[in-house]
Amino acid sequence: MAPPGNLYVTMQPRPGLSLDQFHEWYNNEHGPTRLRLPQIFANGLRYRAADGQQPEFLAAYDVTDMAHLETETYLTLRANRSPREAATIGQVDVSRYFYDLVHGEESPLFMPVDKLTDEEAEGLVAVATEITLEDTPEAKALFKKWFIQEHIPFLSKIPGWLRSRLFITSSLEPDLPTKFLTFHDFAKDNGLQAAEQKAATDGSWKNDDFDNSVASRKRRIYSLFYTFGPAPRDLDHLSRLPPAASFTAADSKTSTIAGPAPILASYITTPDSLAIPYRLQGNPSPTAPTVAFCNSLLTSLHMWDAFVDILKLHRPDLRILRYDTRGRHAIPQPPTSATLHTLADDLLAVLDALRIPRLHALIGVSMGGATSLNFTLKYPSRLDKLIACDFNAASSSANSQAWKDRVAIAEQDSGRGIHQLAERTIARWFHPASMEKPDLVKRMTEMVTENSVDGFKHSCTALSDYDMKPDMPSCSVPGLFVVGDGDANGVLVKAMEGFTGLFGPNGTELKIVPNTGHLPMSEDPDAFWEAVKGFL
């Protein structure tokens, strides 16, 4: 087993390369593919020079075990570059270094950068110094002694000091001359400038051990500007690229639409190794408030398409996140049946992967409505507002049996029974007025038919054996409940009226959307917008 260490990459884009292209490629393709390997990469951080020197950009990845960088998993990642990556990296002067970790010390105030929000992390300062040693047998030991016994205590007294680490040229590169890298983390507000001025006239920061071990040093100061997660999220640079810069990965799991209305489609991986596709669009600013949507059972994230078009028109300030619910495409192996807690934790995994600390609003319908309420009860600090539609706050034994019956229909004829289930489902969901819209009926019927039968079987279990009513009164997140007036022939209106008063200390409002059934946002998106716009 090798030591932990760092993959340290300096980059200088050549004059002909658009910086938007450089950043969009790095943020949406290169970095996330590495962070999708948590067994190798603990984090990935991007820095920009704060000292006016070149190379201007630095990427630093903490590696859990440097031996991982010699495995097929990592080497295949490097070898299988997309044509876009090859074209972009060919216009960048790149230097890569492998370093083994030798020593590290932290301030009590230190927090791993990947645990901070983007707002907290941006602007953190890094001081990196490359040390070339004297060609003497004792140089390595002398420098290490000076760094640990003299230099860290000196630095730790500077206001804003957070952490100091010492790295050495990795044993993976035995043919390279041995160099040390010192890497110091400081808060945005710090006393570095005053310390530098003092050091320029006062040599007390070094001693004989330093003088007898260091042949030369190259010091750089950087400012942190981007933290990778395991999923691409950079709409900002994507929005400034021409449509021709749109990209689809070789596996088709990630794609972008570049231009002033950017769209980013990719996936996150849950702790039980399930891929959850998502779609990010709307306001491209990384600080834009985000609205997330939870689908109903059997539908895809596209059930919101018509409403999202309205939302983009009326609320161009919002970033919009949609994702496909567990079971839409696949189930974990070995199969595990979902609960509402599983589904709430899937949403948490999506938000964490996209580094979204808090939603402006969460909107869910049917199973997505129950998921949204459960997420709100479990993680109230992660959202400002809840809109839960056409759902029940507690399951019933009769409903549980109904799901078993529907699964039996879907499984008929080696799974082809889902076509029959789809037709029955849409007829049950939709208001008679909606059934008069053939394009809508066709589109939604096809959407249901495309669901994995196994996925349906193991996700409808989330709608059995739950009761959120006891926890609803203590919830402090503002909420709005919405229901189609014809849902279950009006039965669900009565049911939701029965528990609307339980939510929060003062209850909440129930909005009824006329002439719609179970999916009012799909059946009449304009009427649904009228119902939610004041609250949203």
C-alpha positions in Angstrom: 0.0 0.0 0.0 1.4 3.4 -1.0 0.9 6.6 1.0 -1.8 9.1 0.3 -0.7 12.0 -1.8 -1.7 14.6 -4.4 -2.1 14.8 -8.1 -0.9 18.4 -8.8 -1.5 19.8 -12.3 -0.5 23.3 -13.5 -2.1 24.6 -16.7 -1.7 27.6 -19.0 -4.2 27.9 -21.8 -2.6 29.1 -25.0 -3.8 32.4 -26.5 -6.1 30.8 -29.2 -8.2 28.8 -26.6 -11.4 30.4 -25.3 -11.3 30.4 -21.5 -15.0 29.6 -21.5 -14.3 26.5 -23.5 -11.3 25.6 -21.2 -13.4 26.0 -18.0 -16.5 24.3 -19.3 -14.6 21.3 -20.5 -12.7 21.1 -17.2 -15.7 21.7 -14.9 -18.2 19.5 -16.8 -16.1 16.7 -18.2 -12.6 16.3 -16.9 -13.0 17.0 -13.2 -16.3 15.1 -12.5 -15.0 11.9 -14.2 -12.3 11.8 -11.6 -14.5 12.7 -8.6 -16.7 9.8 -9.7 -13.9 7.6 -8.4 -14.0 8.3 -4.7 -11.9 5.3 -4.0 -9.1 7.2 -5.7 -9.8 10.9 -5.4 -11.0 12.4 -2.1 -11.5 15.9 -3.7 -10.7 18.1 -6.7 -9.9 21.8 -6.3 -9.2 24.5 -8.9 -7.0 27.5 -8.2 -6.2 30.7 -10.1 -2.9 32.5 -9.7 -3.1 35.4 -7.2 0.6 36.4 -7.8 0.4 37.5 -11.4 2.6 34.6 -12.5 2.1 31.8 -15.0 1.0 29.0 -15.2 -2.2 30.8 -14.2 -4.3 27.7 -13.2 -3.7 24.9 -10.8 -5.8 21.7 -10.1 -5.0 19.7 -7.0 -6.6 16.4 -6.2 -6.0 14.6 -2.9 -5.4 10.9 -3.7 -6.4 8.3 -1.1 -3.5 5.9 -2.1 -1.0 6.9 -4.7 -0.8 3.3 -5.9 -4.3 3.8 -7.4 -2.7 6.1 -10.0 -1.1 3.0 -11.5 -4.4 0.9 -11.7 -6.3 0.2 -14.9 -9.2 2.2 -13.6 -7.2 5.4 -13.6 -5.0 4.7 -16.6 -8.1 3.8 -18.7 -9.6 7.1 -17.7 -6.6 9.0 -19.0 -6.3 6.9 -22.2 -9.9 7.2 -23.3 -10.1 10.9 -23.8 -13.0 12.2 -25.8 -12.2 14.0 -29.0 -13.2 17.3 -27.3 -10.9 16.7 -24.4 -8.0 15.9 -26.8 -8.7 19.0 -28.8 -8.9 21.2 -25.7 -6.0 19.8 -23.8 -3.9 20.2 -27.0 -4.2 23.9 -26.5 -3.1 24.0 -22.9 0.5 23.8 -21.6 0.1 21.1 -18.8 2.5 19.9 -16.2 1.5 17.0 -14.0 3.2 16.0 -10.7 2.7 13.1 -8.4 3.5 13.8 -4.7 3.4 11.6 -1.7 2.2 13.1 1.6 5.0 13.4 4.2 3.4 15.4 7.0 0.4 17.6 7.7 -1.0 19.8 10.5 -4.3 21.6 10.8 -5.7 24.6 12.7 -8.8 23.8 14.9 -10.6 26.1 12.4 -9.7 23.9 9.4 -12.5 22.3 7.4 -12.0 20.2 4.3 -12.8 22.3 1.4 -15.1 19.8 -0.2 -17.2 20.0 3.0 -17.6 23.8 2.6 -20.2 25.4 0.3 -19.0 27.0 -2.8 -19.6 30.4 -1.3 -17.5 29.5 1.8 -14.7 27.9 -0.3 -14.3 30.5 -3.0 -11.3 32.8 -2.4 -9.5 30.5 0.1 -5.7 31.1 -0.4 -3.1 28.5 -1.1 0.7 29.1 -0.8 2.6 26.4 -2.7 6.4 26.2 -2.8 8.5 23.8 -4.8 11.7 23.0 -3.0 14.8 21.8 -4.8 17.3 20.2 -2.3 21.0 20.5 -2.0 22.8 17.4 -3.4 23.8 16.1 0.1 22.8 13.0 1.9 21.3 14.9 4.8 19.4 17.5 2.9 16.1 15.6 2.9 16.1 15.0 6.7 17.3 18.6 7.5 14.5 20.1 5.4 11.8 17.9 6.9 13.1 18.7 10.4 13.0 22.5 9.7 9.5 22.3 8.2 7.9 20.4 11.0 9.8 21.9 14.0 10.3 25.5 12.8 8.2 26.4 9.9 4.7 25.1 10.8 4.9 26.7 14.3 5.9 30.0 12.6 3.1 29.9 10.1 0.5 28.8 12.6 0.8 32.2 14.3 -0.2 34.1 11.1 -3.8 35.1 11.2 -6.0 33.0 8.9 -3.6 29.9 8.8 -5.7 26.8 8.4 -3.4 23.9 7.3 0.2 23.1 6.3 1.3 20.0 4.4 4.6 18.7 3.2 4.8 16.5 0.0 7.7 14.8 -1.7 8.1 13.6 -5.3 6.2 10.3 -5.4 7.8 6.9 -5.4 5.7 6.3 -8.5 8.2 8.5 -10.3 11.6 7.1 -9.3 13.4 8.6 -12.3 12.6 12.2 -11.4 14.8 14.2 -9.0 13.4 14.4 -5.5 11.7 17.6 -4.7 9.5 18.8 -1.8 6.3 20.6 -2.2 5.0 22.7 0.7 1.3 23.5 0.5 -0.4 25.9 3.0 -4.1 26.8 3.2 -5.2 30.2 4.5 -8.6 31.8 5.0 -9.6 34.6 2.6 -8.9 37.2 5.3 -5.4 36.5 6.5 -2.1 38.1 7.7 0.0 36.8 4.8 0.9 40.2 3.4 2.2 41.5 6.7 4.1 38.3 7.3 5.7 38.5 3.8 6.8 42.1 4.5 8.3 41.0 7.7 10.0 38.0 6.1 11.6 40.2 3.5 13.6 42.1 6.1 13.7 39.5 8.9 15.3 36.1 8.3 14.0 34.6 11.5 11.6 32.3 9.6 14.5 30.1 8.5 17.6 28.6 10.2 20.7 26.6 9.4 18.7 23.5 8.6 16.9 25.4 5.9 20.1 27.0 4.5 21.9 23.7 4.5 19.1 21.7 2.7 17.5 24.1 0.2 19.2 24.7 -3.2 16.3 26.7 -4.6 12.6 27.4 -4.1 9.8 28.6 -6.3 6.8 30.0 -4.4 3.3 30.6 -5.8 0.1 32.0 -4.3 -3.2 30.9 -5.6 -6.9 31.6 -4.9 -9.5 28.8 -4.9 -12.2 29.3 -7.5 -13.9 26.0 -8.1 -14.5 22.8 -6.2 -15.4 19.6 -8.1 -18.2 17.3 -7.2 -18.9 13.9 -8.8 -21.4 15.5 -11.2 -21.1 18.4 -13.7 -23.0 21.6 -12.9 -21.3 24.5 -14.7 -24.1 26.2 -16.7 -22.3 29.5 -16.4 -19.4 28.9 -18.9 -21.7 26.7 -21.0 -24.1 29.6 -21.5 -21.3 31.7 -23.0 -20.3 29.1 -25.7 -21.8 28.8 -29.2 -24.3 26.0 -29.8 -21.6 24.2 -31.8 -19.8 23.6 -28.5 -22.6 21.3 -27.3 -21.2 17.9 -26.2 -22.3 14.3 -25.8 -20.1 11.8 -24.0 -19.2 8.5 -25.7 -21.5 6.6 -23.2 -24.3 9.1 -23.9 -24.8 9.5 -20.1 -23.7 13.1 -20.2 -24.7 15.8 -22.7 -24.8 19.5 -22.9 -26.6 22.1 -24.9 -24.4 25.2 -25.2 -25.7 28.8 -25.7 -27.8 31.4 -23.9 -30.3 28.7 -22.7 -27.9 26.0 -21.6 -29.0 22.5 -20.5 -26.8 20.0 -18.8 -27.9 16.3 -18.5 -25.8 13.8 -16.6 -26.1 11.4 -13.7 -25.1 10.9 -10.1 -24.3 7.6 -8.4 -26.1 6.7 -5.2 -24.3 5.0 -2.2 -25.8 1.7 -3.4 -24.3 2.2 -6.9 -27.5 3.2 -8.8 -27.2 5.8 -11.5 -29.8 8.6 -11.2 -30.1 10.8 -14.3 -30.6 14.5 -13.8 -31.2 17.7 -15.9 -30.0 21.1 -15.0 -31.1 24.3 -16.8 -32.5 27.8 -16.3 -30.5 30.6 -14.9 -26.8 29.8 -15.5 -25.4 31.7 -12.5 -23.7 29.4 -10.0 -25.4 31.4 -7.3 -28.9 31.3 -8.8 -31.6 30.0 -6.4 -32.5 26.4 -7.4 -35.9 24.7 -7.7 -35.9 20.9 -7.7 -38.7 18.6 -8.9 -39.7 15.1 -7.8 -41.6 13.0 -10.3 -44.6 10.7 -9.8 -44.1 7.0 -10.0 -43.7 5.6 -13.5 -43.0 9.0 -15.1 -39.7 10.6 -16.1 -38.3 14.1 -15.4 -40.0 15.1 -18.7 -43.4 15.1 -17.1 -42.5 18.6 -16.0 -41.5 19.9 -19.5 -44.5 22.1 -20.2 -44.5 23.6 -16.7 -40.7 24.2 -16.8 -41.2 26.2 -20.0 -43.7 28.4 -18.1 -41.4 28.7 -15.1 -38.4 29.8 -17.2 -40.6 32.5 -18.8 -41.9 33.9 -15.6 -38.9 33.2 -13.3 -35.7 33.6 -15.3 -33.9 34.1 -12.0 -34.2 30.4 -11.1 -32.0 27.4 -11.8 -34.1 24.3 -12.4 -33.1 20.7 -11.4 -35.0 17.6 -12.4 -34.0 14.0 -12.0 -35.4 10.5 -12.7 -36.7 8.7 -9.6 -35.1 5.4 -8.5 -36.7 2.5 -10.4 -37.4 4.5 -13.6 -34.4 2.8 -15.3 -32.9 0.3 -12.9 -32.7 -1.1 -9.4 -29.8 -2.0 -7.2 -28.3 -5.4 -7.5 -29.1 -7.5 -5.6 -32.7 -6.0 -5.8 -33.7 -3.8 -2.9 -37.2 -2.4 -2.5 -37.4 1.4 -2.0 -38.9 3.2 0.9 -39.8 6.9 1.2 -36.6 7.3 3.2 -34.6 5.8 0.3 -36.2 8.2 -2.1 -35.5 11.2 0.2 -31.9 10.1 0.5 -31.6 9.9 -3.3 -32.5 13.5 -3.5 -30.0 14.4 -0.9 -27.3 12.5 -2.9 -28.3 14.5 -6.0 -28.0 17.8 -4.2 -24.7 16.8 -2.5 -23.2 15.7 -5.8 -24.2 19.0 -7.4 -23.0 20.9 -4.4 -26.4 22.6 -3.9 -26.5 23.3 -0.1 -30.0 24.7 -0.1 -33.0 24.7 -2.5 -35.2 27.7 -3.0 -38.1 25.3 -3.4 -38.8 21.6 -3.8 -41.9 20.6 -5.9 -43.2 17.0 -6.0 -46.3 15.2 -7.1 -47.8 11.9 -6.1 -44.9 9.6 -5.0 -42.7 12.7 -5.6 -45.1 14.7 -3.3 -44.6 12.2 -0.5 -40.9 12.1 -1.2 -40.7 15.9 -1.1 -42.6 16.0 2.2 -40.4 13.3 3.7 -37.3 15.1 2.5 -38.5 18.3 4.1 -39.2 16.5 7.4 -35.7 14.8 7.4 -33.6 17.6 6.0 -35.4 20.9 6.8 -32.1 22.9 6.5 -31.8 22.0 2.8 -34.7 24.0 1.5 -36.7 27.2 1.9 -40.1 26.1 0.6 -42.1 23.0 -0.2 -44.8 22.4 -2.7 -46.3 18.9 -2.4 -49.0 17.9 -4.8 -51.6 15.1 -5.2 -50.2 12.8 -2.5 -51.1 11.2 0.8 -49.4 11.9 4.1 -49.9 8.3 5.1 -50.4 5.0 3.3 -53.4 2.7 3.5 -53.5 -1.1 3.4 -56.0 -0.9 0.5 -53.6 1.3 -1.5 -50.7 -1.2 -0.8 -52.8 -4.0 -2.2 -53.6 -1.9 -5.3 -49.9 -1.5 -6.0 -49.4 -5.3 -5.9 -52.3 -5.7 -8.3 -50.7 -3.2 -10.7 -47.3 -4.9 -10.5 -49.0 -8.1 -11.5 -50.5 -6.5 -14.6 -47.1 -5.0 -15.6 -45.4 -8.4 -15.2 -47.9 -10.2 -17.4 -46.6 -11.5 -20.8 -42.9 -11.3 -19.7 -43.2 -7.6 -18.7 -45.2 -6.5 -21.8 -48.2 -6.0 -19.6 -46.9 -2.5 -18.7 -48.5 -1.3 -22.0 -51.8 -2.3 -20.6 -50.9 -0.8 -17.2 -49.9 2.5 -18.9 -53.3 2.9 -20.6 -55.2 2.1 -17.4 -52.9 4.4 -15.4 -53.4 7.5 -17.6 -57.1 6.9 -17.7 -57.1 6.8 -13.9 -54.8 9.8 -13.5 -56.3 12.2 -15.9 -59.4 14.4 -15.7 -61.9 13.8 -18.5 -60.9 17.1 -19.9 -57.3 16.0 -20.1 -58.3 12.8 -21.9 -59.6 15.0 -24.7 -55.9 16.0 -25.4 -54.6 13.2 -27.6 -51.0 14.4 -27.8 -50.8 14.7 -24.0 -52.4 11.3 -23.5 -50.0 9.7 -26.1 -46.9 11.3 -24.6 -47.7 10.3 -21.0 -48.8 6.8 -22.0 -45.5 6.3 -23.8 -43.6 7.7 -20.8 -45.3 5.2 -18.4 -44.7 2.3 -20.9 -40.9 3.1 -21.0 -40.5 2.5 -17.2 -38.5 -0.5 -16.1 -41.0 -3.2 -14.9 -38.5 -4.4 -12.3 -38.0 -0.8 -11.3 -41.7 -0.2 -10.9 -42.0 -3.4 -8.8 -39.3 -2.3 -6.4 -40.1 1.4 -6.2 -43.9 1.4 -5.7 -43.0 -0.2 -2.3 -42.2 3.3 -1.2 -45.9 4.0 -1.2 -46.6 1.3 1.4 -46.3 1.3 5.2 -45.6 5.0 5.9 -47.1 7.7 8.1 -45.7 11.2 8.1 -48.6 12.8 10.0 -47.0 12.6 13.5 -43.9 14.6 12.2 -45.7 17.2 10.2 -46.7 19.7 13.0 -43.1 20.3 14.0 -41.9 21.3 10.5 -40.8 24.9 10.2 -40.4 25.0 6.4 -43.2 26.9 4.7 -45.3 24.6 2.6 -48.1 24.7 0.0 -50.2 21.7 -0.9 -51.8 21.4 -4.4 -54.3 19.0 -5.8 -56.3 18.5 -9.0 -60.0 18.8 -8.4 -60.8 15.6 -10.2 -58.0 13.4 -8.7 -59.6 10.1 -7.7 -62.9 11.7 -8.5 -62.4 14.2 -5.8 -61.5 11.7 -3.1 -57.9 13.0 -2.9 -59.1 16.6 -2.4 -60.9 15.4 0.7 -57.9 13.4 1.9 -55.5 16.3 1.5 -58.0 18.7 3.2 -57.8 16.3 6.1 -54.1 16.7 6.7 -53.4 20.2 5.4 -53.9 21.6 8.9 -51.2 19.3 10.3 -48.3 20.8 8.4 -46.2 23.3 10.4 -47.3 25.1 13.5 -50.2 26.9 11.8 -51.1 24.4 9.1 -50.8 25.4 5.4 -53.0 26.2 2.4 -54.4 23.7 -0.1 -54.8 25.0 -3.6 -57.2 23.1 -5.9 -56.5 23.2 -9.7 -59.8 23.0 -11.7 -60.4 20.5 -14.4 -57.3 18.4 -13.7 -56.6 15.0 -12.1 -53.6 13.5 -10.6 -50.9 15.5 -12.6 -52.2 19.1 -12.8 -48.8 20.4 -13.8 -48.9 18.2 -16.9 -52.6 18.4 -17.6 -52.9 22.2 -17.3 -49.5 23.8 -16.6 -50.9 27.3 -16.9 -53.5 26.6 -14.2 -50.9 25.0 -12.1 -48.6 28.1 -12.4 -51.5 30.2 -11.3 -51.9 28.0 -8.2 -48.2 28.1 -7.1 -46.8 31.4 -8.4 -47.7 33.5 -5.4 -46.1 31.0 -3.0 -43.1 30.2 -5.2 
